[in-house]
Amino acid sequence: MRFTWAWAWVIGCGCLCAAGPRGLSVNDAGELRRNGGPYTGVGVNYYDAFVRTLGPSDRTDYEAGFRELTQRKIPFVRFSAGGYWPADWRLYQTNRVEYFARFDRLVHCAERQGIGLIPSLFWQLSTIPDLVGEPCRRWGDTNSLTHAFLRTYTREVVTRYAQSPAIWAWEFGNEYNLAADLPNAAEHRPPVVPSLGTPDRRTKEDEVTHAQVREAVRAFAQEVRRHDADRLILSGHAFPRNSAWHQMQRGSWERDTPEQFARVLAEDNPGPVNSLSVRAYDAASDLPRLAAAMEVARVARKPIFVGEFGVPGADTPASRAQFAAILQALATNRVPLAALWVFDFDSQAADWNVTATNGRGWQLDAVQRANELREKAGR
């Protein structure tokens, strides 16, 4: 994520239940499927559609956002299904009934509007360990309080919404792999903001490894599969760093070979995760790797999700050309699923926020056209 470290109610079982198709799945050949056939589409990140409801005001203006996306036939949103900071989980800890009532309203609204949802349950790497009083390395310990929270929250969310046609996929978190095995990890420990629930200091125990992150992703996927037999499961990762294998094996920034890149990408998305997650921002780094990633996807029989792509800043000929190049690369490489960063997110108004009425609204127009072309090509 481009963050600067900053229907029927079934009361008895407490879940949202409605008739209809059950989101995205993957067949034995690794093909992304929906409604019984192949699927391809471009959606948006609506990062704080749910997070905005967790404050005292319980903002529900995501309803207008969903309507706008429906009108443009933009099919799905990826969003944070929990708070960014430990303090943002206060409602969940103190009044779980109200917390899930607010979550219910969002899911119900998406059902009415025909919007698909990809909830990312544990967006920020340090938040859950901070919440339970453990360092970040406990993501690698299945007997930790961090994993106990992972299992509980995943079970609560998946069992509550597994029958909703609005849920298209389940995602673990956001770009955890980028923090793994950094040679200069001591300089990039998670932030310290005690007023928002973090500890007042970080230590080496907050520096994570690829092995620890993979253990967390695997445990999440296993818990999802206990309650949902076939929906798409996503890690939420970015492309591996260009030196990821060497970081793991030698603690260096030496550039990986193509074979090492392929190995890391596959192993960062361990089964029962049934997809590969990457990003597509940088024309020099990300776009040239799409073809290689698609080959890894073919061998692994896992479809690729470009969970974020976009262009920041003002509307200029250069930014439009860059955005067009990203969309063309997605199409040329037959990437089945991708999501624009970021829709209706006030906190990034200066650089990234895209709405129908601001100076970056042309990006929604381009995504709409991309979906129309995909639909036409699929006929």
Legacy VTK file of the C-alpha trace (Angstrom):
# vtk DataFile Version 3.0
C-alpha trace
ASCII
DATASET POLYDATA
POINTS 379 float
0.000 0.000 0.000
1.200 3.477 -0.765
1.125 4.508 2.907
3.776 6.607 4.497
4.510 5.179 7.963
2.954 6.900 8.049
-30.875 -10.920 1.818
-31.841 -12.331 4.967
-30.595 -11.905 8.469
-30.079 -15.238 10.190
-30.145 -14.102 13.779
-29.491 -17.467 15.325
-26.108 -18.041 13.693
-25.082 -14.394 13.551
-24.218 -14.409 9.847
-25.306 -12.622 6.733
-26.960 -15.043 4.382
-28.223 -14.362 0.891
-28.778 -16.369 -2.227
-26.389 -15.910 -5.120
-22.947 -16.759 -6.494
-20.118 -17.246 -4.020
-17.361 -14.962 -5.142
-14.148 -16.046 -6.846
-12.616 -19.504 -6.938
-9.763 -21.300 -8.690
-10.084 -24.504 -10.696
-7.514 -27.311 -10.935
-5.837 -25.619 -13.894
-5.258 -22.429 -11.886
-7.945 -20.449 -13.715
-9.825 -17.730 -11.855
-13.558 -18.483 -11.914
-16.826 -16.769 -11.072
-20.429 -17.765 -11.773
-19.271 -21.005 -13.349
-16.928 -19.462 -15.923
-13.557 -17.730 -16.295
-13.326 -14.294 -14.721
-11.224 -11.213 -15.300
-11.754 -7.733 -13.883
-10.261 -4.515 -12.544
-11.533 -3.085 -9.270
-10.368 -0.491 -6.771
-8.885 -0.310 -3.332
-11.412 1.300 -0.997
-9.001 1.142 1.905
-11.059 2.774 4.652
-14.596 1.823 3.603
-14.868 -0.126 6.873
-12.181 1.621 8.922
-14.106 4.905 8.645
-16.998 3.315 10.522
-14.909 2.494 13.600
-14.739 6.021 14.996
-17.378 7.771 17.093
-19.145 9.137 14.002
-19.629 5.710 12.337
-19.340 7.189 8.834
-21.359 5.216 6.288
-20.660 7.379 3.244
-19.169 4.302 1.599
-22.747 3.839 0.365
-22.279 6.724 -2.087
-18.939 5.279 -3.098
-20.449 1.875 -3.838
-23.155 3.527 -5.946
-20.538 5.396 -7.968
-18.585 2.208 -8.618
-21.735 0.318 -9.580
-22.665 2.999 -12.092
-19.229 2.651 -13.649
-19.432 -1.154 -13.633
-16.311 -1.356 -11.498
-16.930 -4.761 -9.967
-15.126 -5.064 -6.628
-13.236 -3.341 -3.827
-10.330 -4.408 -1.659
-10.508 -2.888 1.825
-9.036 -3.106 5.300
-11.266 -5.312 7.447
-9.836 -3.982 10.696
-8.010 -1.013 12.131
-4.545 0.199 11.141
-3.435 1.013 14.696
-4.124 -1.017 17.836
-6.307 1.855 19.070
-8.547 1.346 16.040
-9.546 -2.067 17.438
-11.033 -0.584 20.617
-14.626 -1.067 19.476
-13.930 -4.714 18.639
-12.448 -5.246 22.098
-15.166 -3.431 24.040
-18.369 -3.962 22.051
-18.108 -6.790 19.565
-21.838 -6.750 18.846
-21.668 -3.144 17.661
-18.421 -3.764 15.774
-19.987 -6.511 13.693
-23.228 -4.567 13.279
-21.178 -1.921 11.473
-19.409 -4.594 9.432
-22.795 -6.134 8.609
-24.076 -2.826 7.253
-21.127 -2.537 4.884
-21.563 -6.095 3.593
-25.309 -5.643 3.239
-24.758 -2.396 1.302
-22.322 -4.150 -1.044
-24.896 -6.876 -1.625
-27.549 -4.314 -2.562
-25.182 -2.497 -4.905
-23.752 -5.660 -6.476
-20.202 -4.800 -5.373
-17.707 -7.572 -4.670
-15.664 -7.349 -1.468
-12.090 -8.450 -0.788
-11.559 -7.899 2.937
-7.934 -7.754 4.093
-8.164 -8.887 7.699
-4.789 -7.926 9.217
-3.610 -4.965 7.157
-0.655 -3.687 9.185
2.094 -6.103 10.233
2.635 -4.807 13.779
-0.969 -4.150 14.806
-2.088 -7.541 16.107
1.162 -8.332 17.941
0.934 -4.874 19.548
-2.689 -5.489 20.446
-1.886 -8.702 22.352
1.395 -7.465 23.831
3.856 -9.486 21.752
6.684 -8.561 19.365
6.161 -8.940 15.627
8.235 -12.118 15.373
5.381 -13.987 17.056
3.753 -14.131 13.634
6.033 -17.121 13.185
4.869 -18.917 16.347
1.599 -20.800 15.942
1.300 -21.104 19.731
1.479 -17.354 20.298
-1.237 -14.940 21.370
-0.813 -13.318 17.963
-1.838 -16.550 16.244
-4.670 -17.100 18.705
-6.036 -13.692 17.714
-5.500 -14.516 14.028
-7.533 -17.701 14.353
-10.330 -16.117 16.378
-10.847 -13.069 14.188
-10.541 -15.044 10.954
-13.109 -17.538 12.203
-15.493 -14.786 13.294
-15.316 -12.919 9.994
-15.347 -15.915 7.657
-18.182 -17.769 9.388
-20.251 -14.598 9.576
-19.948 -13.680 5.896
-19.096 -16.884 4.040
-22.652 -17.155 2.694
-22.734 -13.584 1.382
-22.460 -13.234 -2.409
-20.675 -9.915 -1.803
-17.532 -11.664 -0.529
-15.258 -12.435 -3.470
-12.047 -13.420 -1.673
-10.250 -13.391 1.674
-6.907 -11.627 2.131
-4.408 -11.908 4.991
-2.733 -8.477 5.105
-0.841 -5.822 3.221
2.702 -6.295 1.907
4.144 -8.121 4.928
6.800 -9.658 2.672
8.492 -6.288 2.125
9.505 -6.125 5.794
11.081 -9.592 5.842
14.832 -10.249 6.261
15.910 -6.670 5.660
19.698 -6.333 5.957
19.071 -2.963 7.630
15.997 -4.118 9.574
16.940 -2.163 12.708
16.370 1.037 10.706
12.921 -0.058 9.556
11.193 -1.426 12.603
7.468 -0.677 12.924
6.498 2.789 14.150
6.298 3.744 17.792
3.168 5.755 18.620
2.105 4.793 22.146
-0.946 7.065 22.007
-2.274 4.804 19.234
-1.538 1.593 21.105
2.014 0.673 20.106
4.724 -0.157 22.637
7.067 2.664 23.560
10.083 0.962 21.978
10.978 -1.661 19.372
13.640 -4.357 19.492
15.167 -6.976 17.227
12.156 -9.143 18.112
10.087 -6.833 15.898
12.212 -7.654 12.834
10.473 -10.417 10.882
11.764 -13.067 8.503
10.233 -14.586 5.398
9.770 -17.844 7.283
7.747 -16.097 9.989
5.583 -14.221 7.507
4.936 -17.396 5.530
3.883 -19.199 8.710
1.348 -16.459 9.416
-0.032 -16.501 5.870
-0.294 -20.285 5.922
-2.103 -20.280 9.285
-4.567 -17.668 8.031
-5.325 -19.681 4.895
-5.768 -22.868 6.879
-8.264 -21.166 9.186
-10.171 -19.757 6.203
-10.371 -23.219 4.648
-11.895 -24.640 7.813
-14.935 -22.448 7.174
-14.952 -21.705 3.435
-14.120 -24.544 1.082
-13.463 -22.799 -2.199
-13.147 -19.010 -2.210
-10.007 -17.306 -3.448
-7.411 -16.741 -0.694
-4.822 -13.972 -1.041
-1.626 -13.209 0.851
-1.783 -9.475 0.096
1.927 -9.352 -0.736
3.802 -7.064 -3.074
6.332 -8.341 -5.587
9.296 -9.851 -3.735
12.113 -7.373 -3.345
14.689 -7.722 -6.124
17.078 -9.148 -3.522
14.598 -11.227 -1.466
16.383 -14.582 -1.877
19.758 -13.066 -1.052
18.256 -11.284 1.949
17.086 -14.648 3.290
20.198 -16.640 2.463
23.028 -14.118 2.763
21.657 -11.009 4.439
22.593 -8.901 1.422
20.996 -6.657 -1.183
22.532 -8.638 -4.048
20.078 -8.955 -6.937
18.297 -12.288 -7.317
18.413 -14.394 -10.454
15.171 -15.038 -12.357
15.073 -18.529 -10.843
15.452 -17.136 -7.334
12.725 -14.581 -7.979
10.378 -17.341 -9.147
11.113 -19.451 -6.090
10.500 -16.607 -3.632
7.259 -15.533 -5.319
5.892 -19.062 -5.171
7.000 -19.717 -1.593
5.711 -16.373 -0.309
2.208 -17.585 -1.230
2.068 -21.010 0.448
-0.906 -23.340 0.192
-3.741 -23.312 0.927
-3.313 -19.781 -0.457
-4.460 -20.399 -4.045
-3.202 -17.233 -5.736
-0.124 -15.036 -6.160
-0.211 -11.407 -5.007
1.931 -8.619 -6.484
1.851 -4.867 -7.191
2.220 -2.805 -10.386
3.396 0.723 -9.718
6.906 1.080 -11.076
7.419 0.935 -14.841
11.092 0.073 -14.378
10.711 -2.564 -11.660
7.162 -3.955 -11.499
5.897 -4.048 -15.064
8.890 -5.940 -16.527
8.341 -8.694 -13.948
4.702 -9.333 -14.807
5.522 -11.808 -17.568
7.834 -13.789 -15.269
5.211 -13.725 -12.537
2.594 -15.045 -14.940
4.896 -17.974 -15.728
5.218 -18.711 -12.008
1.426 -18.552 -11.823
1.111 -21.011 -14.697
3.465 -23.511 -13.085
1.925 -23.107 -9.626
-1.625 -23.122 -11.050
-2.469 -20.015 -9.066
-3.955 -16.857 -10.645
-2.258 -13.524 -10.049
-3.854 -10.612 -8.214
-2.229 -7.226 -8.771
-3.595 -5.925 -5.500
-2.481 -2.346 -6.136
-1.522 -0.233 -9.120
-1.716 3.476 -9.754
-0.098 6.792 -10.563
0.120 9.658 -8.036
-0.018 13.393 -8.433
-1.605 15.804 -10.845
-3.283 15.057 -14.162
-0.508 15.462 -16.726
0.214 13.879 -20.112
3.023 11.924 -18.448
0.781 10.557 -15.688
-1.866 9.530 -18.211
0.739 7.781 -20.318
2.112 5.965 -17.284
-1.365 4.878 -16.220
-2.165 3.667 -19.724
1.082 1.693 -19.754
0.105 -0.087 -16.537
-3.339 -1.007 -17.853
-1.797 -2.187 -21.118
0.741 -4.336 -19.251
-2.083 -5.920 -17.239
-3.955 -6.695 -20.442
-0.926 -7.871 -22.447
0.110 -10.259 -19.688
-3.473 -11.459 -19.198
-3.491 -10.603 -15.504
-6.939 -11.758 -14.394
-7.460 -9.509 -11.353
-6.166 -6.070 -10.386
-7.190 -3.132 -8.189
-6.476 0.603 -8.459
-4.895 2.409 -5.507
-6.937 4.236 -4.056
-10.606 5.254 -4.163
-12.243 7.815 -1.830
-9.455 7.962 0.742
-9.224 11.457 2.220
-5.940 10.798 4.029
-4.140 10.576 0.688
-5.909 13.454 -1.029
-2.635 15.151 -1.942
-1.182 12.337 -4.031
-3.268 9.192 -4.518
-6.946 9.647 -3.731
-9.193 9.066 -6.754
-12.833 10.140 -6.764
-15.349 10.843 -9.493
-15.092 14.578 -8.896
-11.433 15.301 -8.135
-8.506 15.837 -10.493
-7.712 12.131 -10.661
-11.220 11.039 -11.630
-9.953 10.232 -15.122
-8.364 7.121 -13.614
-11.845 5.750 -12.824
-12.806 6.429 -16.444
-9.764 4.461 -17.601
-10.578 1.542 -15.295
-14.148 1.525 -16.572
-12.894 1.355 -20.156
-10.461 -1.410 -19.249
-13.303 -3.493 -17.851
-15.404 -2.866 -20.945
-12.538 -4.076 -23.134
-12.057 -7.162 -20.949
-15.748 -7.937 -21.141
-15.771 -7.517 -24.899
-12.713 -9.732 -25.320
-14.341 -12.428 -23.196
-17.413 -12.718 -25.369
LINES 2 381
6 0 1 2 3 4 5
373 6 7 8 9 10 11 12 13 14 15 16 17 18 19 20 21 22 23 24 25 26 27 28 29 30 31 32 33 34 35 36 37 38 39 40 41 42 43 44 45 46 47 48 49 50 51 52 53 54 55 56 57 58 59 60 61 62 63 64 65 66 67 68 69 70 71 72 73 74 75 76 77 78 79 80 81 82 83 84 85 86 87 88 89 90 91 92 93 94 95 96 97 98 99 100 101 102 103 104 105 106 107 108 109 110 111 112 113 114 115 116 117 118 119 120 121 122 123 124 125 126 127 128 129 130 131 132 133 134 135 136 137 138 139 140 141 142 143 144 145 146 147 148 149 150 151 152 153 154 155 156 157 158 159 160 161 162 163 164 165 166 167 168 169 170 171 172 173 174 175 176 177 178 179 180 181 182 183 184 185 186 187 188 189 190 191 192 193 194 195 196 197 198 199 200 201 202 203 204 205 206 207 208 209 210 211 212 213 214 215 216 217 218 219 220 221 222 223 224 225 226 227 228 229 230 231 232 233 234 235 236 237 238 239 240 241 242 243 244 245 246 247 248 249 250 251 252 253 254 255 256 257 258 259 260 261 262 263 264 265 266 267 268 269 270 271 272 273 274 275 276 277 278 279 280 281 282 283 284 285 286 287 288 289 290 291 292 293 294 295 296 297 298 299 300 301 302 303 304 305 306 307 308 309 310 311 312 313 314 315 316 317 318 319 320 321 322 323 324 325 326 327 328 329 330 331 332 333 334 335 336 337 338 339 340 341 342 343 344 345 346 347 348 349 350 351 352 353 354 355 356 357 358 359 360 361 362 363 364 365 366 367 368 369 370 371 372 373 374 375 376 377 378
